[in-house]
Amino acid sequence: MNHTQRIFAAAAGALLSLAVGQAHAAGNIGAGKAVFDRINCASCHGADAKSSIDPSYPQLAGQHADYLAHALKAYRRGQSGAASSANVRKNPIMGAFAVQLSDKDIDDVSAYLSSLPGNLAVRK
C-alpha cells in the first residue's frame, strides 16, 4: 500500500467512525435501556422490543431512532391537548407514558431501541 492509499484508508476509517458515532449521538444507549425498564415498555412491546403482546402493537427493536423520537414527541403533544395541526398522536396509553419522558429520555430510549436487532425490513 503506497502513501496515498494509506492516507485515503485512514481518512475513510475516520469518516466511518464518525458516521457510526453520529448514529447514536443524539442519545445514550445505556440510559435508554434504563428508560425502557423504568417506563416498563416491555409490558406491551416485549422484553426484546419486538415480541409485542398484541399484533397491532409495533415492533420497536431496530426502528430508526429519529422516527421513534418523533413518534414519542407526537404522543406527548397529543396528551397535552395540542391542536391536531400540531402533529399529534392521540393514544391514551402511549400519551400517558410519553408525558413522563423528557427530551433527553426520548433521545436515549430511541437510541437504545434503534440499537437492538429487529425484524424490520424493506419489502420489495
N, C-alpha and C positions, 0 to 999 in steps of 0.2 A: 504494500500500500504506500503510495507516494504522499508527500507532504500535503498536497491539495486534497487528496482523498481523506486523509486523517482529519483535516480541519473540517471538511464537509460532514464527515461521520460524527465528529464531536458536536458540531452545530445542530445536526439533526437529532442527536440524542438529547441535547439540552432543550430543544423545542418540544420533543416528545414528553420529556419530564415535566415541562411547564404545562403542556396541554393536559396531562393526566392530573396534575395538581389542581388545575383550574376546574376540572370536572367536579370536584368536591370542595372547592374553595369557599363556596357560599355557606357550607355547613360542616359541622364536626360529626363524623360518623359515630364515634363513641357516645357523644352527648345525645345524638339522635336515637340510639338504642335505648338510652335511659328514658327519653321522652316516650318512645314506643311502649316501654314497660310501664311507666308511670300513668299514662293515659289509658292503658290496657287495650290497646288497639287489637291485640291478639284475640280478644274475646269475640270479635266479629270477623277479622281478616285472617285469623290463624297465626300461630306462633312463628311460622315461616313467612308470613305476609302473602302467601299465595294459596292457602287452604281455607278459604272463607267458609263460614258456617252456612251460608246461603249462596247459591249460584249467582244470584243477582248482585252480590257484593263484589266489588272489583278486587282483582289481584293487585297488590301494591309492589311486591318484590320485582325489582328490575325496571320499574317505571321511570321515566325521565324526572329528575329532581325538579326542574323548573315547572313541569306540569303539576306535580304533586303540590308544590308550594302555591301555585296559582289556585288550584282547587281548594286547598285548605283556607286560603285567604278569602275566597269567594264564599265558602261555608260560614266563615266568621262574619263577613259582611251581611250575609243572609240572616244570621241570627240577630244582628244588631238592628234589623228593621230598615236597612238601606233600601232605597228605591230599586225596582227591577232594572233600571237603566244603569245601575252601578255595578253590573257584572256580579250578580249574587247567585248563590246556590241555596235553595231553601230545602233543608232536610233537618228535622228537629234533632235527630240523633247526632249526625255529624256536626251540626251547628253547635250543639251543647259541648261537644269535645273541642271544637275549633276555638271557641271563645276562651278556653283555658290556656291557649298557646300564645306565646309572644312571637314576634317575627323571628327571633333567634331560634326558638323552639321549632318553628315551622321549617326554617332553613336546615336545622340539624336533623330532624326526623326525615325530611325529604332526601338529604344526602345519605342517611342510613338506608332508607328503603331502596334508593336507586343503586346502592352498592350491593344489594342482595341478588343472588342468582334467581332469575324468574323464568316463567314460561311464555313471556310476551314475545311475539314475533310479528313481522310484517307478512301478511298473506299476499301471494302473487297469483 
